[in-house]
Amino acid sequence: MKIGFVSLGCPKNLVDTEVMMGQLVSRGHELTPRPDEADVIVVNTCSFIDPAKEESVNTILEMAEFKKTGRAQRLVVAGCLVERYRGDIQKDLPEVDAIVGTNEVERIVAACEGSSASLPPVLEPYLYHEATPRVLTTPRHSAYIKIAEGCDHPCTFCVIPHYRGAFRSRRFESVVVEANRLLQQGVRELNLIGQDTTSYGEDLGLKDGLALLLERLAQLEAPQPYWVRFLYAYPNRITQRLLDTIAQHDALPKYIDMPLQHASANVLKRMKRGSNGDLFLKILERIRRTIPGVAIRTSFIVGFPGETQADFDELCQFVEAAQFDRVGVFTYSDEDTSKSFELDAKVGKRDMSNRKRRLMSLQKKISKKMNRLLVGSEHTLLVEGVSQETDLLWEGRLATQAPEIDGVCYINDDNGSPLSPGQFRRFRITEAHDYDLVGEIIDQAEPLAAPPKPLFPILADRTSIHISRGQ
């Protein structure tokens, strides 16, 4: 049976998609990137905010058309939308033949084969492990590893704990085994993900669990040099040991993605995150003092209920003082299942939009200034492939540029040495733009070791799927 996938949302959702694909291939099913050729279509949904929910519903309806115009006999909906609207999907979308919640990932085979209706409810929260089959959909040189699932933070705007459950870490050795296997297969960049990776190991009784894990992963014996980055740090979980560990190991990119959400104490209190801009500035100073050359990315929510003009002005002043390398700005989404839905003093959509525009304009100038400081410097570059913007240029990323989140580096001179995706090359920056960089290769091609035969359970052939990812 041929099965097609559409994966929506964040990298955490993409890993769930890869696990579901692995389960199906292990059972002998075939994957196809063409929905018109699929016997079954699976849509792994996101519903974190309203636009994501709308995209999920529109994609479900779009894929349902292939039951009329293609070979599709079944349409399966998985992911966060199922957790939020399970009853509504079953009632209002007759085109959907089966649903798979975030804790029901292992039921994807039964859902696709038409035998899931008779199964009892799943009571245990799900988290994959090193023996779980996966089909990787990222480029061959890069992969995500989910090291934890769920969240225990009480942020009033967030619905993740409701959909994903309480925070739970994978076993230490489980992550190490999977990481080592990926490196042996030729992966050169491992991206550790979770809703809050900096809480890794707390539920297992580990102190400084993420620092211990990174230290171990940075010293694995691999056929070629590699990077191990982690994403989504919670500010009050960043310990000195974690910073020291990042500073000490070349395999750990000097990069911190730390969503702060706001800088006004008033707004942060209503978000149930606490802290304030002054304390954040002290954290940033400590990070930069410990890790010279570190790039720091953050994200903010504007228009949160109760955010006054004074609160927003304070946020702008903080961004000016903080001088982040990169910033993502999101307008508040009033989700009916979040605790912030019940808060008063809602901000109008026009005000939210104007505040987002103003903050992004401010950060755009800062980002360009930070990029200009890099002109003339030399760095290790991970070659990605021919540019998605123009087939006349190749592109790559520095260790301080996370995949599909940050800008890229355009290569306008290969030094007469052939480029291949997955190479590490020396790169001199010659131009700086608002978010992207331009430069030239200054070394000769490294010999790329042929990866050994893939080991189960990371399945041999990566596949293309139709992907739409949020941040």
Stockholm file with secondary structure:
# STOCKHOLM 1.0

chainA/1-471         MKIGFVSLGCPKNLVDTEVMMGQLVSRGHELTPRPDEADVIVVNTCSFIDPAKEESVNTILEMAEFKKTGRAQRLVVAGCLVERYRGDIQKDLPEVDAIVGTNEVERIVAACEGSSASLPPVLEPYLYHEATPRVLTTPRHSAYIKIAEGCDHPCTFCVIPHYRGAFRSRRFESVVVEANRLLQQGVRELNLIGQDTTSYGEDLGLKDGLALLLERLAQLEAPQPYWVRFLYAYPNRITQRLLDTIAQHDALPKYIDMPLQHASANVLKRMKRGSNGDLFLKILERIRRTIPGVAIRTSFIVGFPGETQADFDELCQFVEAAQFDRVGVFTYSDEDTSKSFELDAKVGKRDMSNRKRRLMSLQKKISKKMNRLLVGSEHTLLVEGVSQETDLLWEGRLATQAPEIDGVCYINDDNGSPLSPGQFRRFRITEAHDYDLVGEIIDQAEPLAAPPKPLFPILADRTSIHISRGQ
#=GR chainA/1-471 SS CEEEEEEEECHHHHHHHHHHHHHHHHTTCEECSCGGGCSEEEEEECCSSHHHHHHHHHHHHHHHTHHHHSSCCEEEEEEHHHHHHHHHHHHHCTTCCEEECTTCGGGHHHHHHTCCTTSCCCCSCCCCCTTSCBCCCSCTTEEEEECEECCCCCCTTCCHHHHHCSCEECCHHHHHHHHHHHHHTTCCEEEEECSCGGGTTGGGTCTTHHHHHHHHHTTCCCSSCCEEEECCCCGGGCCHHHHHHHHHCTTSCSEEECCCBCCCHHHHHHHTCCCCHHHHHHHHHHHHHHSTTCEEEEEEEESCTTCCHHHHHHHHHHHHHHCCSEEEEEECCCCTTSGGGGCSSCCCHHHHHHHHHHHHHHHHHHHHHHHHTTTTCEEEEEEEEECSSCTTSEEEEETTSCTTTSCCEEEEECTTCCCCTTCEEEEEEEEECSSCEEEEECSCCCCCCCCCCCCTTBCSSCCCCEEEECC
#=GC SS_cons         CEEEEEEEECHHHHHHHHHHHHHHHHTTCEECSCGGGCSEEEEEECCSSHHHHHHHHHHHHHHHTHHHHSSCCEEEEEEHHHHHHHHHHHHHCTTCCEEECTTCGGGHHHHHHTCCTTSCCCCSCCCCCTTSCBCCCSCTTEEEEECEECCCCCCTTCCHHHHHCSCEECCHHHHHHHHHHHHHTTCCEEEEECSCGGGTTGGGTCTTHHHHHHHHHTTCCCSSCCEEEECCCCGGGCCHHHHHHHHHCTTSCSEEECCCBCCCHHHHHHHTCCCCHHHHHHHHHHHHHHSTTCEEEEEEEESCTTCCHHHHHHHHHHHHHHCCSEEEEEECCCCTTSGGGGCSSCCCHHHHHHHHHHHHHHHHHHHHHHHHTTTTCEEEEEEEEECSSCTTSEEEEETTSCTTTSCCEEEEECTTCCCCTTCEEEEEEEEECSSCEEEEECSCCCCCCCCCCCCTTBCSSCCCCEEEECC
//
